[in-house]
Amino acid sequence: MEEPPEHVKFILCTTEPQKVPATIQSRCQRFDFRTIATAKIAEHIGTVIKGEGLKAEPELLQAVARLGNGSMRDALSLLDRLIAAGEATLTLDLLEQLLGLPDRDLMSNVIDAIAGGDAAGTLEAADELLGRGVGIDQLLEAMSDRLRDIMVLCACGSDTPLVELSDQARASEIERSERFDAAAVVHMIALCESVQRSVKSSAAPRALFEAALAELGGALAIDEPQGPAPIAISVYLTEAPDRARVTALLAAAALGAGAPVPDIAIERLPETDWVAASREALPAIQAGPFYLYGAHVSAPPPAGSIPVLIEAGAAFGTGRHESTRGCLLALAELAEERRIARALDMGCGSGVLAIAIAKLWACPVTAVDNDAVAVRAARDNAAANGVGGLVRARLGEGFGGAAIARGAGFDLIVANILAAPLRAMAPGLLRHLAPGGVAVLSGLLADQEREVLEGYAPLALRRRITLDDWVTLVLSA
């Protein structure tokens, strides 16, 4: 090494360059190799697929890039296996079949059940995946990956570049992350990692796995931090837990974190009418001329108001969120300026905006949502508000469904969803908006306004309504 012959070249590879003596480093050219960003891998894979005359789903590009784990060679090797399948269009389903990965939709069922504190639903959803031949270690790894994305979205916000997903998948995970607390997800990831190590040496891996799922399925609530004071964590379970097991789990977690073992108290909740309690937390609200209330409100609507009866349920939209209230205020102002003959509520949820439109203009309204539960809720709510004959609720995915094609040329289109799907559906909205028509867009934060407006450049911004950090935009053709 001190005086090598001219024809000899030493190539030294190490993952610990700091341990190479300075006398050696001074005689070397140093090249640091880093992993490649997932977005760059996905972009290159897309170019390769196009060059091969094939097509691919955006979700497939992201999935292959992530599985490459920073290595372009590994990602391309996986792509070769997909191309060898002989399909003209490469899909996420094909990748899952090829590698035996858990079905993403079924994994979503597991995560959603955990979010709802539904231990039974969590076990049933996991059982369906295991019944398809997915290994317990694969399932735990997939859960950790999904929970990691949710944790980052909770901690860093919906626009963070640390979550690398397609626009559609990102929109779904953003909505899902709103049902979690970042600290709770950290606990869930740690539990998955612990169980993944344990099942490899366990004589009963499935029992261990299901015990962890049941634990994840318990409802967990974390108090807001108040300075340096300890934070209270409450776990709500359907049955009394074993105190010794809970103490052992907390002691192990405290040891790993270098923290003292916290105090615990196990109490039975008093008998409570949770329906009545939840309704008390949902008083009637006023949004411009609209008076939104539930059936539990006994007081009559104020004189001159437009009453809208909306019960809290599985479908989004009670009028309490700033994005919904912003839309209601925008609709009330539009009603003072123009007539509407045909309207569309895209992503209708409970149907609250479609009902408001029908009551303002007495015109037919097409209400579309990709959730069957929301479509049923919108129909029921429209009937309860006396506008069932005007509101036509239909199941559909964006502007591509038959329900939209039959009603092309809308004078008014309202879309209260999220920034990512608003950007994605811009071409469809522009295509279906009648000349001189108005679009009301909401569900976006103030710092997302510019990127959303870029897709709607042919329209003029007429009004901006800001409530807290949420923005509602009124655009006209």
Beta strands, then each sheet from edge to edge (+ up, - down):
strand 1: 55-56
strand 2: 89-90
strand 3: 219-222
strand 4: 233-236
strand 5: 285-287
strand 6: 290-293
strand 7: 306-309
strand 8: 343-346
strand 9: 365-369
strand 10: 391-395
strand 11: 410-416
strand 12: 433-445
strand 13: 460-467
strand 14: 470-476
sheet 1: 1+ 2+
sheet 2: 3+ 4-
sheet 3: 5+ 6- 7-
sheet 4: 10+ 9+ 8+ 11+ 12+ 14- 13+
end
